[in-house]
Amino acid sequence: MQIEKKIKDLIKKSGPISISQYMEICLWDDKNGYYTSNQVLGEDGDFITSPEISQTFGELIGLWALSFYQEFINKKRLCLTELGAGRGTLLKDAIRTIYKVTSNKINLEITILEKSERLITLQKENLKNKNVRWISDIKGMSLEPQIIIANEFFDALPVNQYVRSNEGWHEKKIAIKNGKLCFTLDNKIWVPSDSIYSDFKIGDTLEYSERTISIFSNICNHLIKYDGVLLLVDYGNISGIGDTLQAVNKHEFKGVLEKPGQSDLSSHVNFRLLKEIAIKKNLYVSPVKEQRNFLLELGIEERLKSLTKNVSSAMAETVNSEIKRLIDPDKMGSLFKVIAITKTKRILEGLNRYG
Ligand SMILES: C[S@@+](CC[C@H](N)C(=O)[O-])C[C@H]1O[C@@H](n2cnc3c(N)ncnc32)[C@H](O)[C@@H]1O
């Protein structure tokens, strides 16, 4: 309620606000923001991510990172950076696996880009005694080849929406009508700072996140200078068109303007826009894979066999259903897309075979 009042006061004072401004307040308000004041992740929270469902996710990403490092980098140390590390579960599973297969004979430097103080505390607990550095700005990554992992990171960043008319793009904003929050279209025409693709129709919605583009462009520049890779796993909007903004509370969809501050707000990542930015910078963009095919190629079924070998049938059933959830073709397996960006063209594990 306090957040709703804060938003309404702001609109009354200075007019309709942008969707990114609305998201910023709902998610990050100092006192009552969704990320600031809630336990958001996990079965008991509002939504659950792949590493929280099964340890195999972080393990396979760890092996993927190690094999990239061994094949293409092989410098003194492996620098692994995660963007928005949640509870640190992915890294915990990845680090354990990397140490195990290298018999601890590897120099690992871990960096986490994280904004939530609450989650940093949890990450510190989960990653005790590991060589971890926390940064609040992507430019804080060490000036070496980085293996950068972003699982469900970019979808959490504030986004703006623009609707196409005959004249151009109009920003969709948030106003008040009859005492309630509602969407409205700005009369002004918005001109993107960078040229964007042109095959859209009248009435189409374009989602554009300044924050995503800024972080992504900085990563591209880092790859150009120092090599490395960005592995991005997220809800992907391949066509680059459409309204994908969503609110989730206790694992259920809610209206975006309903209960501000009490739901997670996210949008599908505009993969098309990111691909265009990377290509313009002469970087290599891998084919886009569904999470299911990526994990199958990395050997998730073989890992399932080994994890269920000498355990009770009840435990085997649990592990089996967790892994099935990650690769379910009707849900996470196809909704989540995987893409990698590198300096030059490389054949990357998990991103070559299958459809
Ligand atoms: C949906 S959670 C995903 C967590 C984790 N990657 C996982 O798969 O479990 C999004 C993460 O990004 C972080 N985050 C969101 N916006 C951020 C920003 N602007 N800078 C740094 N971290 C941010 C959140 O605090 C959270 O850790």
The ligand as an SDF file (V2000), in Angstrom:
LIG
                    3D

 27 29  0  0  0  0  0  0  0  0999 V2000
   15.5130  -13.5460  -10.9490 C   0  0  0  0  0  0  0  0  0  0  0  0
   16.8670  -13.4060   -9.8750 S   0  0  0  0  0  0  0  0  0  0  0  0
   17.9050  -14.6800  -10.5550 C   0  0  0  0  0  0  0  0  0  0  0  0
   18.8900  -15.2060   -9.5730 C   0  0  0  0  0  0  0  0  0  0  0  0
   19.8820  -16.2800  -10.0420 C   0  0  0  0  0  0  0  0  0  0  0  0
   20.6040  -15.9070  -11.2380 N   0  0  0  0  0  0  0  0  0  0  0  0
   19.2010  -17.6160  -10.2270 C   0  0  0  0  0  0  0  0  0  0  0  0
   19.1770  -18.1140  -11.3460 O   0  0  0  0  0  0  0  0  0  0  0  0
   18.7120  -18.1690   -9.2340 O   0  0  0  0  0  0  0  0  0  0  0  0
   17.6070  -11.8790  -10.4110 C   0  0  0  0  0  0  0  0  0  0  0  0
   18.8890  -11.5160   -9.7360 C   0  0  0  0  0  0  0  0  0  0  0  0
   19.4120  -10.3210  -10.3100 O   0  0  0  0  0  0  0  0  0  0  0  0
   19.6840   -9.3770   -9.2790 C   0  0  0  0  0  0  0  0  0  0  0  0
   19.5520   -8.0380   -9.8640 N   0  0  0  0  0  0  0  0  0  0  0  0
   18.4330   -7.4750  -10.3640 C   0  0  0  0  0  0  0  0  0  0  0  0
   18.6940   -6.2450  -10.8550 N   0  0  0  0  0  0  0  0  0  0  0  0
   20.0190   -6.0440  -10.6790 C   0  0  0  0  0  0  0  0  0  0  0  0
   20.9100   -4.9770  -11.0110 C   0  0  0  0  0  0  0  0  0  0  0  0
   20.4910   -3.8670  -11.6050 N   0  0  0  0  0  0  0  0  0  0  0  0
   22.2210   -5.1310  -10.7200 N   0  0  0  0  0  0  0  0  0  0  0  0
   22.6740   -6.2550  -10.1230 C   0  0  0  0  0  0  0  0  0  0  0  0
   21.8720   -7.2940   -9.7740 N   0  0  0  0  0  0  0  0  0  0  0  0
   20.5610   -7.1920  -10.0470 C   0  0  0  0  0  0  0  0  0  0  0  0
   18.6680   -9.7190   -8.2010 C   0  0  0  0  0  0  0  0  0  0  0  0
   18.9750   -9.1780   -6.9490 O   0  0  0  0  0  0  0  0  0  0  0  0
   18.7460  -11.2380   -8.2500 C   0  0  0  0  0  0  0  0  0  0  0  0
   19.9070  -11.7210   -7.5960 O   0  0  0  0  0  0  0  0  0  0  0  0
  1  2  1  0
  2  3  1  0
  2 10  1  0
  3  4  1  0
  4  5  1  0
  5  6  1  0
  5  7  1  0
  7  8  2  0
  7  9  1  0
 10 11  1  0
 11 12  1  0
 11 26  1  0
 12 13  1  0
 13 14  1  0
 13 24  1  0
 14 15  1  0
 14 23  1  0
 15 16  2  0
 16 17  1  0
 17 18  1  0
 17 23  2  0
 18 19  1  0
 18 20  2  0
 20 21  1  0
 21 22  2  0
 22 23  1  0
 24 25  1  0
 24 26  1  0
 26 27  1  0
M  CHG  2   2   1   9  -1
M  END
$$$$
